[in-house]
Amino acid sequence: MVIRKSLVIGVAGGSGSGKTTVIKAIIKELTNIDVVTLQHDAYYKDNSQLSPAEKEKINYDHPDALETDLMVRHLKKMTAGEKIEMPQYDFTSHSRKTQGIIKKPARVIIVDGILIFVDKTLRELMDVRIFVNTDNDIRFIRRLQRDMKERGRSMKSVIEQYLSSVKPMHIAFVQPSRRYADIIIPEGHSRVSTAVVVNMIKQSIAEGRKLR
């Protein structure tokens, strides 16, 4: 039997919901506690062998676009006290970089992604699951700003992708996965919700037991 040495916290929610803000707020309050994060979107399948036209046809908001089984294996290793090499994904070229990022095990592992509750094996590795529930219009605006600024995309391409795949996949997969959440945070970060999560983590660590 493998002994798990880490608490695993899952933070899900639609694209642009504010997951990163929530995670940063939690980490800020976990003083003197070792924390590491894993991003599900780092595990997009490597499509470097495909032509630009073929890459454009991929639905990147569908669970099949991600190598979730690799993330599961990595998470199991980390909870057993082993380090892993998390992939790095280039969103501009839609390909995986040659060198990954070394992630060392920590007392708390935070897993982040819009689809992390969809896969049963992955979500059952989590000790507490948080869903950030934010208005669709706010999420779209945030995604538009991010993709244009950070990923070099045009406004037209972002809007087309939102209508063709982001919105339909949110309805089909992301929103329904909310039912697996232990805590639902409305409209992103709040001091109350952060305090609840942080207290759960600290109490569990103090008692030397798991949340589940």
C-alpha positions in Angstrom: 0.0 0.0 0.0 1.3 3.4 -1.0 1.2 6.0 1.8 0.2 9.4 0.6 2.3 12.2 2.0 0.5 15.2 0.7 -2.9 16.8 0.8 -4.3 17.4 -2.7 -6.5 20.4 -3.3 -8.3 20.7 -6.7 -9.4 24.1 -8.0 -11.7 24.0 -11.0 -14.1 26.4 -12.8 -14.6 27.7 -16.2 -12.0 29.5 -18.3 -11.5 33.0 -16.8 -13.4 32.2 -13.6 -10.6 33.4 -11.3 -9.0 30.1 -10.3 -5.5 31.6 -10.2 -6.6 34.4 -7.9 -8.2 31.9 -5.5 -5.0 29.7 -5.5 -2.7 32.7 -4.9 -5.0 33.8 -2.0 -4.8 30.3 -0.4 -1.1 30.0 -0.8 -0.6 33.4 0.8 -2.4 32.3 3.9 -0.6 29.0 4.1 2.5 30.4 5.8 5.1 27.9 6.8 3.4 25.2 4.8 5.1 23.8 1.7 2.9 24.2 -1.3 3.3 23.2 -5.0 0.9 23.7 -7.9 0.2 21.5 -10.9 -1.6 23.0 -14.0 -3.8 20.7 -16.0 -3.3 22.8 -19.2 0.4 21.9 -19.0 -0.7 18.4 -20.0 -2.1 19.2 -23.4 -1.1 16.5 -25.8 1.9 17.3 -27.9 0.7 18.2 -31.4 4.0 19.3 -32.9 3.8 16.7 -35.6 0.6 18.2 -37.0 0.3 21.0 -39.6 -1.0 24.4 -38.5 -4.3 23.7 -40.2 -4.6 20.4 -38.4 -3.8 22.1 -35.1 -6.6 24.6 -35.6 -9.2 21.9 -36.0 -8.5 20.4 -32.5 -11.0 21.1 -29.8 -8.7 22.2 -27.0 -11.6 22.5 -24.5 -12.5 18.8 -24.8 -11.1 16.4 -22.2 -9.5 14.3 -25.0 -7.1 17.2 -25.8 -5.3 16.6 -22.5 -3.0 13.8 -21.4 -4.8 13.4 -18.1 -3.5 9.9 -17.5 0.1 11.3 -17.3 -1.1 13.9 -14.8 -2.6 11.1 -12.7 0.7 9.2 -12.7 2.6 12.4 -11.8 0.2 13.2 -9.0 0.5 9.7 -7.6 4.3 10.0 -7.6 4.2 13.3 -5.8 1.8 12.1 -3.1 4.2 9.2 -2.6 7.1 11.7 -2.1 8.7 11.6 -5.5 9.5 14.5 -7.8 8.2 14.7 -11.3 8.9 16.7 -14.5 5.7 18.5 -15.4 5.4 19.3 -19.1 5.6 22.8 -20.5 3.1 23.7 -23.2 3.5 26.4 -25.8 0.1 27.8 -26.5 1.3 29.7 -29.6 2.6 26.7 -31.5 0.3 24.2 -29.8 3.2 21.9 -29.0 4.9 20.6 -25.9 8.3 22.1 -25.1 11.3 19.7 -25.0 12.1 20.4 -21.4 9.6 20.3 -18.6 9.5 21.8 -15.1 10.8 19.8 -12.1 8.1 19.7 -9.4 9.1 18.5 -6.0 6.6 16.9 -3.6 5.1 19.2 -1.0 2.8 18.9 2.0 0.0 20.5 0.0 -0.4 20.0 -3.8 -2.9 22.3 -5.6 -4.2 21.0 -8.9 -5.7 23.6 -11.2 -7.7 23.3 -14.4 -11.2 23.7 -16.0 -11.6 19.9 -16.5 -9.9 18.4 -13.5 -13.2 17.1 -12.0 -14.3 15.4 -15.2 -11.9 12.5 -14.9 -12.9 10.2 -12.1 -9.4 8.8 -11.4 -8.0 12.3 -11.2 -10.7 13.8 -9.0 -10.6 10.9 -6.6 -6.9 11.7 -5.8 -8.1 15.1 -4.4 -8.8 15.5 -0.7 -10.9 18.6 -1.2 -12.4 20.0 -4.4 -13.2 23.7 -5.0 -15.2 25.0 -7.9 -15.0 28.7 -8.8 -18.3 29.7 -10.2 -18.2 33.0 -12.1 -20.6 34.8 -14.5 -20.2 33.8 -18.1 -19.8 37.3 -19.4 -17.0 38.1 -16.9 -15.2 34.8 -17.8 -15.4 35.6 -21.5 -13.9 39.1 -21.1 -11.1 37.8 -18.9 -10.3 35.1 -21.5 -10.4 37.6 -24.3 -7.9 39.9 -22.5 -5.6 37.0 -21.5 -5.5 35.3 -24.9 -4.7 38.5 -26.8 -2.1 39.7 -24.3 -0.4 36.4 -23.2 -1.0 34.1 -26.2 -0.7 36.5 -29.1 -4.1 35.8 -30.5 -6.5 38.0 -32.4 -9.8 39.1 -31.1 -11.5 37.4 -34.0 -9.9 34.0 -33.3 -10.6 34.2 -29.5 -14.3 34.9 -30.2 -14.6 32.2 -32.8 -13.0 29.6 -30.5 -15.3 30.7 -27.6 -18.4 30.2 -29.6 -17.3 27.0 -31.4 -15.8 25.1 -28.5 -15.2 27.0 -25.2 -18.9 27.7 -24.5 -20.2 24.3 -25.7 -17.6 22.4 -23.7 -18.3 24.5 -20.6 -21.9 23.5 -20.9 -21.1 19.8 -21.6 -18.3 19.2 -19.2 -17.1 22.0 -16.9 -20.4 23.2 -15.4 -21.8 19.7 -14.8 -18.5 18.8 -13.0 -19.4 21.3 -10.3 -21.5 18.6 -8.6 -18.3 17.0 -7.5 -17.1 20.1 -5.6 -16.9 20.2 -1.8 -16.8 24.0 -1.9 -18.3 26.4 -4.5 -16.9 29.9 -4.5 -19.2 32.4 -6.3 -17.6 35.1 -8.4 -14.1 34.2 -7.6 -12.0 35.0 -4.5 -13.4 36.1 -1.2 -11.8 36.3 2.2 -14.5 34.1 3.7 -14.1 31.3 1.2 -10.3 31.5 1.4 -10.5 31.3 5.2 -12.7 28.2 5.1 -10.3 26.3 2.8 -7.2 27.4 4.7 -8.7 26.3 8.0 -9.6 22.9 6.6 -6.0 22.4 5.3 -4.4 23.6 8.6 -6.7 21.5 10.7 -6.0 18.4 8.6 -2.3 18.9 8.8 -2.4 19.5 12.6 -4.4 16.3 13.1 -2.1 14.4 10.8 -5.0 13.0 8.7 -6.5 13.3 5.3 -9.5 15.4 4.5 -11.2 12.4 2.8 
